[in-house]
Amino acid sequence: MTPKPNGIDLQRLRADTPGCAEVAHFNNAGAALMPRPVVEAQIAHLRREAEIGGYEAKAEAAARIEAVYGSIGRLLNCGTDEIALVENATVAWDLAFHAFDWQPGDKVLTAEAEYASNYLAYLHARQRYGIEIAAVPSDASGQIDVAALARMLDARVKLIAITHVPTNGGLVNPAAEVGKVAKANGIPFLLDACQSAGQIDLDVEALGCDLLSATGRKYLRGPRGTGFLYVRRSLLEQLDPPFPDLHSARWVAPDRYVWREDARRFENWEFNHAGLLGLGAAVDYALALGLPAIEDRVAELASDLRSRLAAVPGIDVMDLGENRCGLCTFTLAGHAASEVAQKLRAQAINVSVSDPNGTLLDATRRGLPDLVRASVHYYNSADEMDRLIGALETL
């Protein structure tokens, strides 16, 4: 009988994933391998577009498109009116951030391990509006220091914004604890869940976040070019999205428009509907497996991988945090990270490279070089782990 780790039928899931026959894929924090239902949902819609036209295919799929909002609502424990579907996680995050009415002297509190794209937006807002950026220091474990965050609060703090799982390691920031501080002080909380959605069981009520951005392509195993934004209903009227169009707003007089009354005011009219249906299929696939089971399986695989990596001569594992997830980062003495990734790729083993510029504050503080990043998912097998470790030992 096939073992079912954490209740997950590994043999069935690998058979459901065509890429497993081609590669040992440890780049799930980049873009995970899509399962067949996700691929088929997209292809079926593209065929209908070719057969009857794009507008007509969208109209025909209206109920299935609407169902995607319900699936994401179940994923996050929120209402369908609190979800906007967008092109990717960066678009989702930027739409949320730039919807605030930034004024000179407003302050953003973030974490040292904040993602580069987000921090660039802070710098841009500082240059354009005169806001202040303050990075909360990390504690001894490497995660955001929640006590320090509370001490840094003052009347000028307009937003707390952190990355849940930073790009450069397995750290899981204590988002729920940050959420408690934010809620107690009446400060909006924006959570970048780009790398946690799909591998960690996310509940926006438990997390206490008011805004959450995520992508489809990573741990949700959805298509590239898909993402979503959660906006808490009670915050919606305080936000002014930067890009109105005829989908997100209504032109009611020659000199006046009104926003939609739900989170879809952050959407625009044109969208890749095949990708959207693929995203819905990916979320449904994850929900059917159960996010607690996925989270347990991914954490178990990652813990095993870190232990095995640490036993390889010349490898230093660089992950921090009290709680860790599916991302494993390391260096191999005498080999640049890009060289390691290239040589593994030649053996059909996929990893990625984490550039220090992706988390410049944390990388500078820790003196990090380029890191090899191996990110596991529930469909990775023991044989694939053996292949990865054997290849590294050979190097």
C-alpha positions as CSV (number, residue, x, y, z in Angstrom):
1,M,0.0,0.0,0.0
2,T,1.2,3.5,-0.8
3,P,2.1,5.5,2.3
4,K,0.0,8.6,2.8
5,P,2.2,11.2,4.7
6,N,0.0,13.6,6.6
7,G,-3.0,12.0,4.9
8,I,-1.7,13.0,1.4
9,D,-1.7,10.3,-1.3
10,L,1.7,11.1,-2.7
11,Q,1.5,8.6,-5.6
12,R,-1.8,10.0,-6.8
13,L,-0.6,13.6,-6.5
14,R,2.6,12.9,-8.4
15,A,0.5,11.1,-11.1
16,D,-1.6,14.2,-11.2
17,T,1.5,16.4,-11.9
18,P,3.0,15.9,-15.3
19,G,6.2,17.8,-14.4
20,C,7.1,15.1,-11.8
21,A,8.1,12.8,-14.7
22,E,10.4,15.5,-16.1
23,V,12.2,17.2,-13.2
24,A,12.9,17.1,-9.4
25,H,11.3,20.4,-8.7
26,F,12.6,22.3,-5.7
27,N,11.6,25.8,-7.0
28,N,8.1,25.9,-5.6
29,A,8.7,29.3,-4.0
30,G,9.4,30.5,-7.6
31,A,6.6,28.7,-9.5
32,A,5.3,25.3,-8.5
33,L,4.4,22.5,-10.9
34,M,0.7,22.8,-11.9
35,P,-1.5,19.7,-11.5
36,R,-3.6,18.5,-14.4
37,P,-6.9,20.1,-13.4
38,V,-5.3,23.5,-13.4
39,V,-3.8,23.0,-16.8
40,E,-7.0,21.6,-18.2
41,A,-9.1,24.5,-16.9
42,Q,-7.0,26.9,-18.8
43,I,-6.8,24.9,-22.0
44,A,-10.6,24.3,-22.0
45,H,-11.3,28.0,-21.8
46,L,-8.7,28.9,-24.4
47,R,-10.4,26.4,-26.8
48,R,-13.8,28.1,-26.1
49,E,-12.3,31.5,-26.8
50,A,-10.9,30.2,-30.1
51,E,-14.3,28.5,-31.0
52,I,-16.8,31.2,-30.0
53,G,-14.9,34.4,-29.1
54,G,-13.3,35.8,-26.0
55,Y,-16.3,37.8,-24.8
56,E,-18.7,35.0,-25.5
57,A,-16.4,32.4,-23.7
58,K,-16.3,34.7,-20.7
59,A,-20.1,35.0,-20.6
60,E,-20.4,31.3,-20.9
61,A,-18.0,30.8,-18.0
62,A,-19.6,33.5,-15.8
63,A,-20.7,31.2,-13.0
64,R,-17.3,29.4,-12.9
65,I,-15.5,32.8,-12.8
66,E,-17.7,33.9,-10.0
67,A,-17.0,30.7,-8.1
68,V,-13.3,31.6,-7.9
69,Y,-14.2,34.4,-5.4
70,G,-15.9,31.8,-3.2
71,S,-12.9,29.5,-3.4
72,I,-10.5,32.2,-2.3
73,G,-12.9,33.3,0.4
74,R,-12.8,29.8,1.8
75,L,-9.0,29.7,1.5
76,L,-8.7,32.9,3.6
77,N,-11.9,32.7,5.7
78,C,-13.3,35.9,4.3
79,G,-16.3,37.2,2.3
80,T,-16.4,37.1,-1.5
81,D,-16.9,40.9,-1.5
82,E,-13.5,41.2,0.2
83,I,-11.6,39.7,-2.7
84,A,-10.2,41.3,-5.8
85,L,-8.6,39.2,-8.6
86,V,-5.6,40.8,-10.2
87,E,-2.6,39.9,-12.4
88,N,0.0,39.0,-9.7
89,A,0.9,39.5,-6.1
90,T,3.0,42.7,-6.8
91,V,0.0,44.3,-8.5
92,A,-2.2,43.3,-5.5
93,W,0.3,44.7,-3.0
94,D,0.9,47.9,-4.9
95,L,-2.8,48.5,-5.4
96,A,-3.3,48.2,-1.6
97,F,-0.4,50.4,-0.6
98,H,-1.0,53.2,-3.1
99,A,-4.7,53.3,-2.1
100,F,-3.7,55.1,1.1
101,D,-3.8,58.9,1.2
102,W,-0.1,59.4,2.0
103,Q,0.8,62.7,3.5
104,P,4.2,64.2,4.6
105,G,5.3,62.8,7.9
106,D,3.2,59.6,7.6
107,K,5.1,56.6,8.8
108,V,5.2,52.9,7.6
109,L,6.5,50.2,9.9
110,T,8.0,47.2,8.2
111,A,10.3,44.3,8.9
112,E,14.0,44.0,8.2
113,A,13.3,41.0,5.9
114,E,10.9,43.0,3.7
115,Y,10.8,42.1,0.0
116,A,12.5,44.4,-2.4
117,S,9.5,45.3,-4.5
118,N,7.6,46.4,-1.4
119,Y,10.5,48.4,0.0
120,L,10.9,50.1,-3.4
121,A,7.3,51.3,-3.1
122,Y,8.1,52.7,0.3
123,L,11.1,54.6,-1.1
124,H,9.0,55.9,-4.0
125,A,6.4,57.1,-1.6
126,R,9.0,58.8,0.6
127,Q,10.4,60.6,-2.5
128,R,6.9,61.5,-3.8
129,Y,5.0,62.3,-0.5
130,G,7.6,62.7,2.2
131,I,6.6,59.6,4.2
132,E,8.9,58.0,6.8
133,I,10.0,54.3,6.6
134,A,11.0,52.5,9.8
135,A,12.2,48.9,9.8
136,V,11.4,47.0,13.0
137,P,14.5,45.1,14.1
138,S,14.6,41.3,14.1
139,D,14.7,39.4,17.3
140,A,17.3,36.8,18.2
141,S,15.5,34.2,16.1
142,G,15.6,36.4,13.0
143,Q,11.8,37.2,12.9
144,I,10.3,40.6,13.4
145,D,10.5,41.7,17.0
146,V,6.9,42.2,18.0
147,A,7.8,43.9,21.3
148,A,10.0,46.4,19.4
149,L,7.2,46.9,16.9
150,A,4.9,47.9,19.8
151,R,7.5,50.3,21.1
152,M,7.9,52.0,17.7
153,L,4.2,52.9,17.4
154,D,3.2,56.6,17.5
155,A,0.5,58.8,16.1
156,R,2.3,59.1,12.7
157,V,2.2,55.4,11.9
158,K,-0.3,55.0,9.1
159,L,0.4,51.4,8.1
160,I,2.2,48.2,9.3
161,A,3.3,46.2,6.3
162,I,5.4,43.0,6.5
163,T,6.2,40.0,4.4
164,H,4.9,36.8,5.9
165,V,7.5,34.5,4.4
166,P,10.6,36.4,3.2
167,T,12.1,35.4,-0.1
168,N,15.6,34.5,1.3
169,G,14.8,31.7,3.7
170,G,12.3,29.5,5.6
171,L,11.4,32.1,8.3
172,V,7.7,32.6,9.0
173,N,7.1,36.0,10.5
174,P,4.7,36.0,13.5
175,A,1.9,37.7,11.5
176,A,-0.9,36.9,14.0
177,E,1.1,38.6,16.8
178,V,1.7,41.6,14.5
179,G,-2.0,41.7,13.8
180,K,-2.8,41.8,17.5
181,V,-0.6,44.9,17.9
182,A,-2.1,46.5,14.8
183,K,-5.7,45.9,15.9
184,A,-5.1,47.1,19.5
185,N,-3.8,50.4,18.1
186,G,-6.2,50.8,15.3
187,I,-3.5,50.7,12.6
188,P,-4.1,49.0,9.2
189,F,-2.0,45.9,8.6
190,L,-0.9,44.8,5.1
191,L,0.4,41.3,4.9
192,D,2.4,40.1,1.9
193,A,1.4,36.4,1.7
194,C,3.0,35.8,-1.7
195,Q,5.1,32.8,-0.4
196,S,2.8,31.6,2.3
197,A,-0.5,31.2,0.4
198,G,-0.8,27.6,-0.5
199,Q,1.7,26.2,2.0
200,I,0.4,27.7,5.2
201,D,-3.2,27.7,6.5
202,L,-4.2,31.3,6.3
203,D,-7.1,32.8,8.2
204,V,-7.4,36.5,7.9
205,E,-9.4,36.7,11.1
206,A,-6.7,34.8,13.1
207,L,-4.0,36.8,11.4
208,G,-5.6,40.1,12.1
209,C,-4.6,41.6,8.7
210,D,-6.7,44.2,6.9
211,L,-5.1,43.6,3.6
212,L,-3.4,40.5,2.1
213,S,-1.7,40.0,-1.3
214,A,-0.9,36.7,-2.9
215,T,0.0,35.0,-6.1
216,G,-1.3,31.9,-7.9
217,R,2.0,30.6,-9.3
218,K,3.8,29.6,-6.1
219,Y,2.5,27.3,-3.5
220,L,-1.0,27.4,-4.7
221,R,0.3,25.7,-7.9
222,G,-1.7,28.0,-10.1
223,P,-0.8,29.7,-13.4
224,R,1.6,32.6,-13.7
225,G,0.0,36.0,-14.2
226,T,-2.7,35.5,-11.5
227,G,-3.0,36.9,-8.0
228,F,-5.5,38.3,-5.6
229,L,-6.0,40.9,-2.9
230,Y,-8.0,40.6,0.3
231,V,-9.4,43.9,1.6
232,R,-11.2,43.9,5.0
233,R,-14.7,45.2,4.5
234,S,-14.4,47.8,7.3
235,L,-11.4,49.4,5.7
236,L,-12.7,49.6,2.2
237,E,-14.2,53.1,2.3
238,Q,-10.9,54.5,3.7
239,L,-9.0,53.4,0.6
240,D,-8.8,55.2,-2.8
241,P,-7.5,52.8,-5.5
242,P,-5.0,54.4,-7.9
243,F,-6.5,53.1,-11.2
244,P,-10.3,53.5,-11.7
245,D,-11.8,52.0,-14.8
246,L,-15.3,51.1,-16.1
247,H,-15.2,47.8,-14.1
248,S,-14.0,49.2,-10.7
249,A,-16.0,52.4,-10.8
250,R,-19.1,53.9,-12.5
251,W,-19.1,57.2,-14.3
252,V,-22.3,58.8,-13.0
253,A,-22.0,62.4,-14.2
254,P,-19.6,64.4,-16.5
255,D,-17.5,65.4,-13.5
256,R,-18.1,62.5,-11.1
257,Y,-17.6,58.8,-10.6
258,V,-18.4,56.4,-7.8
259,W,-16.4,53.3,-6.8
260,R,-17.9,49.8,-6.6
261,E,-19.0,48.9,-3.1
262,D,-16.8,45.8,-2.8
263,A,-13.1,44.9,-3.2
264,R,-13.5,44.6,-6.9
265,R,-12.9,48.3,-7.0
266,F,-9.3,47.2,-7.1
267,E,-9.8,45.2,-10.3
268,N,-9.8,46.3,-13.9
269,W,-12.1,45.2,-16.8
270,E,-9.6,43.2,-18.9
271,F,-8.2,39.9,-17.5
272,N,-6.8,36.6,-18.6
273,H,-9.9,34.6,-17.9
274,A,-8.2,31.3,-18.7
275,G,-5.7,32.0,-16.1
276,L,-8.4,33.1,-13.6
277,L,-10.1,29.8,-14.1
278,G,-6.8,28.0,-13.6
279,L,-6.3,29.9,-10.4
280,G,-9.7,28.8,-9.2
281,A,-8.9,25.2,-10.0
282,A,-5.6,25.5,-8.1
283,V,-7.3,26.9,-5.0
284,D,-10.0,24.2,-5.1
285,Y,-7.2,21.6,-5.5
286,A,-5.5,22.9,-2.3
287,L,-8.8,23.1,-0.4
288,A,-9.6,19.5,-1.3
289,L,-6.3,18.3,0.1
290,G,-6.7,20.6,3.2
291,L,-4.3,23.4,4.1
292,P,-3.5,21.9,7.5
293,A,-2.3,18.7,5.9
294,I,-0.4,20.6,3.2
295,E,1.3,22.8,5.9
296,D,2.3,19.7,7.9
297,R,3.7,17.9,4.9
298,V,5.7,20.9,3.6
299,A,7.1,21.7,7.0
300,E,8.1,18.1,7.6
301,L,9.9,17.8,4.2
302,A,11.7,21.1,4.7
303,S,12.9,20.1,8.2
304,D,14.2,16.9,6.8
305,L,15.9,18.7,3.9
306,R,17.6,21.2,6.3
307,S,19.0,18.3,8.4
308,R,20.3,16.5,5.3
309,L,21.8,19.7,3.8
310,A,23.6,20.5,7.1
311,A,25.2,17.1,7.0
312,V,26.9,17.7,3.6
313,P,30.5,19.0,3.9
314,G,30.8,22.6,2.8
315,I,27.1,23.4,3.1
316,D,25.9,26.1,5.5
317,V,22.1,26.4,5.9
318,M,21.1,30.0,6.3
319,D,17.5,29.8,7.5
320,L,16.3,31.6,10.6
321,G,13.1,31.9,12.6
322,E,11.2,30.2,15.4
323,N,8.8,28.8,12.8
324,R,10.0,27.7,9.4
325,C,8.3,26.6,6.2
326,G,9.1,25.1,2.9
327,L,12.0,27.4,1.8
328,C,15.5,26.2,2.5
329,T,18.5,28.4,1.7
330,F,22.2,27.5,1.8
331,T,25.7,28.1,0.5
332,L,28.1,25.6,-0.8
333,A,31.8,26.4,-0.1
334,G,33.8,27.1,-3.3
335,H,30.7,27.4,-5.5
336,A,28.6,30.4,-6.4
337,A,24.9,29.9,-6.0
338,S,24.3,30.4,-9.7
339,E,26.8,27.7,-10.5
340,V,25.1,25.3,-8.1
341,A,21.7,26.1,-9.7
342,Q,23.1,25.6,-13.2
343,K,24.7,22.3,-12.5
344,L,21.7,21.0,-10.7
345,R,19.5,22.1,-13.6
346,A,21.7,20.1,-16.0
347,Q,20.6,17.0,-13.9
348,A,16.9,18.0,-14.2
349,I,16.9,19.3,-10.6
350,N,15.3,22.7,-10.2
351,V,16.4,25.2,-7.5
352,S,16.7,29.0,-7.6
353,V,19.0,31.7,-6.4
354,S,18.2,34.3,-3.7
355,D,19.9,37.6,-4.5
356,P,20.8,39.8,-1.5
357,N,19.1,42.7,-3.2
358,G,15.8,40.8,-2.8
359,T,15.9,41.5,1.0
360,L,18.7,44.2,1.2
361,L,18.2,45.1,4.8
362,D,18.3,41.6,6.2
363,A,21.0,40.5,3.7
364,T,23.2,43.4,4.7
365,R,22.7,42.9,8.4
366,R,23.6,39.2,8.1
367,G,26.3,39.6,5.4
368,L,24.6,37.2,3.0
369,P,25.9,36.4,-0.4
370,D,23.7,34.9,-3.2
371,L,22.0,31.9,-1.7
372,V,20.8,28.6,-3.2
373,R,17.1,28.3,-2.5
374,A,15.5,24.8,-2.5
375,S,11.8,25.1,-1.8
376,V,9.9,21.9,-1.2
377,H,6.2,21.1,-1.8
378,Y,4.0,18.2,-0.8
379,Y,4.5,16.3,-4.0
380,N,8.3,16.1,-3.6
381,S,9.4,12.5,-3.0
382,A,12.1,10.8,-1.0
383,D,13.8,9.8,-4.3
384,E,13.9,13.4,-5.3
385,M,15.4,14.4,-2.0
386,D,18.1,11.7,-2.5
387,R,18.8,13.0,-6.0
388,L,19.3,16.6,-4.7
389,I,21.5,15.6,-1.8
390,G,23.5,13.2,-3.9
391,A,24.1,15.9,-6.6
392,L,25.3,18.4,-3.9
393,E,27.6,15.8,-2.4
394,T,29.1,15.3,-5.8
395,L,29.7,19.0,-6.2
